[in-house]
């Protein structure tokens, strides 16, 4: 009798463990390939998204990928991207791996950014007196977009921080700039190499400027380069407080993690350790809001 009871207990324990392991595996697969949660830490997307919003991101839509880092670390590992249902559309709010500051080939840290895709591969983007034009047509201003809180920077007042290096632009009057598309061929000369050098290296090219001013790309002297990836131009909805493609450049398609779907939680975290006070700061009107 005792032996039978022990066998039943072991069988029951094994079943519980199997259920727990399967549940963990399913949850892990959903997190990696289908849906993930992110927190908004800054106000660069106000008022579409505000600091303290917690959002769900659809990772399956654009094509899920295997883990980009070792879990629970920032150690990068090779990853494989699977085919998606569609590509990012103009106006989508996307989460992506930060490609790096303007003058660095790759960032030291693994950071995720969230911005609005404005320019698609092959588009031309121009900002004139804060109004955004894509392929010559006005990009519609959003009802959630935060209004400017400072005076306009006129054309001709150059910002040394702006992308690309040496461009005569500022954040209010920018471009036009072409968003690179896979298969495009660009001409590189000694006069524009400083603008393109970091981009070319991000795209996978080996770049060398010879003493006579000629350009060597991938160990071949040439002034033509074929772009290997698709890129996107992004902006924050809070244009006055957003470090976006105007400052650090294009987002490679492979860096895109997914499309922001909805706000599942939101509160104003004022740093107090009093959790009752925090719960009084819940922004219930934002919970359940679809991100557009």
C-alpha positions as CSV (number, residue, x, y, z in Angstrom):
1,X,0.0,0.0,0.0
2,X,2.8,2.4,0.9
3,X,4.7,1.5,-2.2
4,X,1.7,2.2,-4.4
5,X,1.2,5.5,-2.7
6,X,4.8,6.5,-3.2
7,X,4.5,5.6,-6.9
8,X,1.4,7.7,-7.3
9,X,3.1,10.7,-5.5
10,X,6.1,10.4,-7.8
11,X,3.9,10.3,-10.8
12,X,1.9,13.3,-9.7
13,X,5.1,15.2,-8.9
14,X,6.4,14.4,-12.3
15,X,3.2,15.6,-14.0
16,X,3.4,18.9,-12.0
17,X,7.0,19.4,-13.1
18,X,6.2,18.7,-16.7
19,X,3.4,21.2,-16.6
20,X,5.6,23.9,-15.1
21,X,8.5,23.2,-17.5
22,X,6.1,23.3,-20.5
23,X,4.5,26.5,-19.2
24,X,7.9,28.1,-18.8
25,X,9.0,27.0,-22.3
26,X,5.8,28.3,-23.9
27,X,6.2,31.7,-22.1
28,X,9.8,31.9,-23.2
29,X,8.9,31.2,-26.8
30,X,6.1,33.8,-26.7
31,X,8.5,36.4,-25.3
32,X,11.2,35.7,-27.8
33,X,9.1,35.2,-31.0
34,X,5.6,36.7,-30.5
35,X,5.1,39.4,-27.9
36,X,7.2,41.2,-25.3
37,X,6.8,43.9,-22.7
38,X,8.8,47.1,-22.5
39,X,8.9,50.2,-20.3
40,X,9.0,53.7,-21.6
41,X,11.8,55.5,-19.7
42,X,11.8,59.0,-21.4
43,X,9.5,61.6,-22.9
44,X,10.8,61.4,-26.5
45,X,7.5,60.0,-27.7
46,X,5.1,62.3,-25.8
47,X,2.3,62.5,-25.8
48,X,1.8,59.2,-27.7
49,X,3.8,57.5,-25.0
50,X,5.0,59.0,-21.8
51,X,7.6,57.9,-19.2
52,X,6.0,55.3,-17.0
53,X,4.0,53.6,-19.7
54,X,4.4,49.8,-20.1
55,X,3.7,48.6,-23.5
56,X,3.3,45.3,-25.4
57,X,5.3,44.9,-28.6
58,X,4.4,42.6,-31.5
59,X,7.6,40.8,-32.5
60,X,6.0,38.4,-34.9
61,X,4.6,40.9,-37.4
62,X,7.9,42.1,-38.9
63,X,9.6,38.7,-38.5
64,X,10.8,37.3,-35.1
65,X,14.4,36.7,-34.5
66,X,16.4,34.4,-32.2
67,X,17.8,36.1,-29.1
68,X,20.2,38.9,-29.8
69,X,22.0,38.7,-26.4
70,X,22.6,36.0,-23.9
71,X,19.5,36.0,-21.6
72,X,19.9,38.3,-18.5
73,X,23.1,39.8,-19.9
74,X,24.2,42.4,-22.5
75,X,26.5,40.0,-24.3
76,X,25.7,40.1,-28.0
77,X,25.4,36.8,-29.9
78,X,24.7,36.1,-33.6
79,X,21.0,35.9,-34.3
80,X,18.8,34.8,-37.2
81,X,15.7,36.7,-38.3
82,X,12.8,34.8,-39.6
83,X,10.4,36.0,-42.4
84,X,7.7,38.3,-41.2
85,X,4.1,39.0,-42.3
86,X,5.0,42.5,-43.4
87,X,7.6,45.3,-43.2
88,X,7.3,48.4,-41.1
89,X,5.0,51.0,-42.7
90,X,5.3,54.7,-42.7
91,X,4.0,56.0,-39.4
92,X,4.4,52.8,-37.4
93,X,5.8,53.1,-33.9
94,X,8.7,50.7,-33.7
95,X,11.1,49.3,-31.1
96,X,14.6,48.7,-32.3
97,X,18.1,48.1,-31.2
98,X,20.0,51.4,-31.1
99,X,22.4,51.4,-34.0
100,X,24.9,53.7,-32.2
101,X,25.8,57.4,-31.9
102,X,26.5,59.3,-35.1
103,X,30.3,58.7,-35.1
104,X,30.4,55.1,-33.7
105,X,30.1,52.0,-35.7
106,X,28.3,50.0,-33.0
107,X,27.2,50.9,-29.5
108,X,28.9,49.5,-26.4
109,X,25.6,48.8,-24.7
110,X,22.6,46.9,-25.9
111,X,19.9,49.6,-25.8
112,X,16.4,49.5,-27.2
113,X,14.8,52.6,-28.6
114,X,11.2,53.4,-29.6
115,X,10.5,56.0,-32.3
116,X,8.1,56.5,-35.2
117,X,9.1,55.2,-38.7
118,X,8.9,58.2,-41.0
119,X,11.1,57.4,-43.9
120,X,11.1,53.9,-45.5
121,X,13.9,52.4,-47.6
122,X,14.1,54.5,-50.8
123,X,12.2,57.5,-49.3
124,X,13.4,61.1,-49.3
125,X,12.9,63.0,-46.0
126,X,12.9,66.7,-45.5
127,X,12.0,68.9,-42.5
128,X,11.1,72.5,-43.3
129,X,10.3,74.8,-40.3
130,X,9.4,71.7,-38.2
131,X,7.0,70.3,-40.9
132,X,8.0,66.9,-42.2
133,X,7.9,66.0,-45.9
134,X,8.3,62.5,-47.3
135,X,8.9,62.2,-51.0
136,X,7.7,65.8,-51.3
137,X,4.4,65.2,-49.5
138,X,3.5,66.6,-46.0
139,X,3.7,63.9,-43.3
140,X,0.5,64.4,-41.2
141,X,0.9,65.9,-37.8
142,X,-0.4,63.6,-35.1
143,X,-3.0,64.6,-32.5
144,X,-0.7,63.1,-29.9
145,X,2.4,64.9,-31.1
146,X,3.8,67.3,-28.5
147,X,3.9,70.9,-29.6
148,X,7.2,72.8,-29.8
149,X,8.3,74.5,-26.6
150,X,11.1,76.7,-28.0
151,X,11.8,79.1,-30.8
152,X,12.3,77.8,-34.3
153,X,15.8,77.2,-35.5
154,X,16.0,78.8,-39.0
155,X,17.6,77.2,-42.0
156,X,21.3,78.0,-42.1
157,X,21.8,77.8,-38.4
158,X,23.8,74.5,-38.5
159,X,23.9,72.1,-35.6
160,X,27.2,70.3,-35.1
161,X,25.5,67.3,-33.5
162,X,23.4,66.6,-36.6
163,X,23.6,63.6,-38.9
164,X,25.5,63.1,-41.1
165,X,28.8,64.7,-40.0
166,X,29.2,68.2,-41.5
167,X,25.7,68.4,-42.9
168,X,24.3,72.0,-43.0
169,X,21.1,71.1,-41.1
170,X,19.4,71.5,-37.7
171,X,16.5,69.6,-36.1
172,X,13.9,72.1,-37.4
173,X,15.3,72.5,-40.9
174,X,16.8,69.2,-42.1
175,X,17.6,67.5,-45.3
176,X,16.5,66.5,-47.8
177,X,18.1,63.2,-47.1
178,X,17.7,59.9,-48.9
179,X,17.0,56.7,-46.9
180,X,19.2,54.0,-48.2
181,X,17.7,50.9,-49.8
182,X,19.2,47.5,-50.4
183,X,20.7,47.3,-53.9
184,X,21.2,51.1,-54.2
185,X,24.5,52.2,-55.5
186,X,26.1,55.3,-54.1
187,X,29.1,57.3,-55.2
188,X,31.9,57.9,-52.7
189,X,34.5,60.6,-53.1
190,X,37.1,62.2,-50.9
191,X,34.7,65.1,-50.5
192,X,31.8,63.1,-49.0
193,X,33.7,60.2,-47.4
194,X,33.4,61.8,-43.9
195,X,29.6,61.8,-44.2
196,X,29.4,58.2,-45.4
197,X,32.3,56.5,-43.6
198,X,30.5,55.3,-40.4
199,X,27.4,54.4,-42.4
200,X,29.5,52.2,-44.8
201,X,31.1,50.4,-41.9
202,X,27.8,49.8,-40.3
203,X,26.6,48.3,-43.6
204,X,29.5,45.9,-43.4
205,X,32.1,47.6,-45.7
206,X,35.8,47.9,-45.1
207,X,36.7,51.5,-45.8
208,X,40.2,53.0,-46.4
209,X,41.2,56.4,-47.8
210,X,44.5,56.2,-49.6
211,X,47.2,59.0,-49.5
212,X,46.2,60.2,-53.0
213,X,42.6,60.6,-52.0
214,X,41.2,57.6,-53.7
215,X,38.8,55.3,-51.9
216,X,39.3,51.6,-51.2
217,X,36.1,49.7,-50.4
218,X,36.4,46.0,-49.4
219,X,40.1,46.0,-50.6
220,X,39.1,47.4,-54.0
221,X,39.8,50.9,-55.3
222,X,36.4,52.2,-56.4
223,X,34.0,55.1,-55.9
224,X,30.9,52.9,-56.1
225,X,29.3,51.0,-53.3
226,X,26.2,48.8,-53.3
227,X,24.1,49.1,-50.1
228,X,23.6,45.7,-48.5
229,X,20.6,46.4,-46.2
230,X,17.3,48.3,-46.0
231,X,17.2,51.3,-43.6
232,X,14.6,53.5,-41.9
233,X,14.5,57.1,-40.8
234,X,12.8,57.6,-37.4
235,X,11.5,60.6,-35.4
236,X,10.2,61.0,-31.9
237,X,6.8,62.5,-31.5
238,X,8.3,65.0,-29.0
239,X,10.5,66.6,-31.6
240,X,12.1,69.1,-29.2
241,X,13.2,66.3,-26.8
242,X,14.1,63.4,-29.0
243,X,17.5,62.1,-30.1
244,X,16.5,60.3,-33.3
245,X,17.6,59.8,-36.9
246,X,18.3,63.5,-37.2
247,X,21.2,63.0,-34.8
248,X,22.5,59.5,-35.2
249,X,21.3,58.2,-38.6
250,X,19.4,55.4,-40.1
251,X,18.0,52.3,-38.4
252,X,19.0,49.0,-40.2
253,X,16.0,46.7,-40.9
254,X,17.7,43.9,-39.0
255,X,17.7,46.0,-35.8
256,X,14.0,46.4,-35.7
257,X,12.4,44.3,-32.9
258,X,8.7,44.9,-33.4
259,X,5.7,47.2,-33.6
260,X,4.4,48.9,-30.4
261,X,0.9,47.5,-29.9
262,X,-0.8,48.8,-26.7
263,X,-0.2,50.3,-23.3
264,X,-1.0,47.6,-20.7
265,X,0.0,49.6,-17.6
266,X,0.9,53.2,-16.8
267,X,1.8,55.1,-13.7
268,X,3.7,58.2,-12.7
269,X,6.8,56.9,-10.8
270,X,8.0,59.8,-8.7
271,X,10.7,57.7,-7.0
272,X,8.9,57.3,-3.7
273,X,9.4,53.9,-2.0
274,X,5.8,54.2,-0.8
275,X,3.9,51.7,-3.0
276,X,0.6,53.0,-1.9
277,X,1.6,56.5,-3.1
278,X,2.7,55.0,-6.4
279,X,-0.7,53.3,-6.9
280,X,-2.4,56.6,-6.4
281,X,-0.4,57.7,-9.4
282,X,-1.8,55.1,-11.7
283,X,-2.9,56.6,-15.0
284,X,-5.9,54.5,-15.6
285,X,-7.0,56.5,-18.6
286,X,-3.9,55.2,-20.5
287,X,-4.2,51.5,-19.7
288,X,-5.5,49.5,-22.6
289,X,-4.8,52.3,-25.1
290,X,-3.8,51.1,-28.6
291,X,-0.6,52.8,-29.9
292,X,-1.1,54.6,-33.2
